[in-house]
């Protein structure tokens, strides 16, 4: 099964990333708008004070100019301090409401000039200049406000608590949402595992909460139905073909036996090849019939001596060597194995036939130590690979894999440079109980 991303973690990660992006954006915007809020407060306070002074100034020009801890004011530019007058000759860095801001707003240099100035015409040709006061340059510095600072610290702590109270429920909501979205998908996976049973396809289909999941279930069920129908058609064709082959093969075998009797029990080489082909085809037909059953019965097992079986199969296929200089290296432990003899001969014969047929001059290594049989030979890289087209007995490698899969055996095919190795593992069939209804032994 191909591994991929988990939908649960993708959804959770997406929500968390979204929250993180929102928090980053707000953390960037919060200082900016905090400063703007402070400027608005300063502008509103200074403008209200200037308008209030203007109202009284019109009635009494001797009204004293506004002055408090945060800002002070004078009438006329000449009454301004020298540094403030110099700032008025430059362009403001920011205009906000009724005030102009001079200097670098974000500078960390305490000596950098910075001033908030409001200009209020008084209607008689004079102008009221109101500006903030920098207490850092005064003796004693700024006035401490311990009570207000304590209150501010309490506010910050409450903000932290509120943030935690919002964040934790948000995580719980995300977890519940992910569970709500993923749970139907888990049911869909469980239901899809039951589709190999025909009753699951014809029975009532469960709902999966979401339209998209239901559409996926419909498509999956339809696909499984098509695959099962195609498999049934192929199985029927395989059974019919195998049945039809048995009659002409039986006729051929009977006639070859008659010819052998007529010739004194010794057949000429051409008829010997025909006899071997007929026997091979009989095994194929019986094996295909067994494989094509929907629920094939277990093959009967016997104590099989692999040394004798391999020796017999080597002699049976020795003609494939021809004039090539091929040596056989055999290392087989003579321990009886509980295996289906017919299937054992078919599978081992296929791999042995393939090794002898396609081996280059050299050594064909055959070794067995339960539960692994290893057959290795050298091949010519220049020749095209043919094992999938003619893998002994006319059976393809995939068909041999299917046969071994039904028997519970495992095949491993290795190709390293010019060395071709087949490993057959009998592990899972040691304790299989015997049964009837299998192909006959060869």
Secondary structure, DSSP 8 states (H G I E B T S, - for coil): ------HHHHHHHHHHHHHHHHHHHHHHHHHHHHHHHHHHHHHHHHHHHHHHHHHHHHH-TT----B-SSEEEEESGGGS-HHHHHHHTS--SEEETTEEEEE-TT---TTS-EEEEEEEE-SSS-EEEEEE--GGGSTT-S---HHHHHHHHHHHHHHHHHHHHHHHHHHHHHHHHHHHHHHHHHHHHHHHTTTTSHHHHHS-----SSHHHHHHHHHHHHHHHHHHHHHHHHHHHHHHHHHHHHHHHHHHHHHHHHHHHHTTT---HHHHHHHHHHHHHHHHHHHHHHHHSTT------EEE-HHHHHHHHHHHHGGGTTTS-EEEEEEE----EEE-HHHHHHHHHHHHHHHHHH--SEEEEEEEETTEEEEEEE--TTS---TTT--STT--HHHHHHHHHHHT-EEEEEEETTEEEEEEE-GGGTT----S------
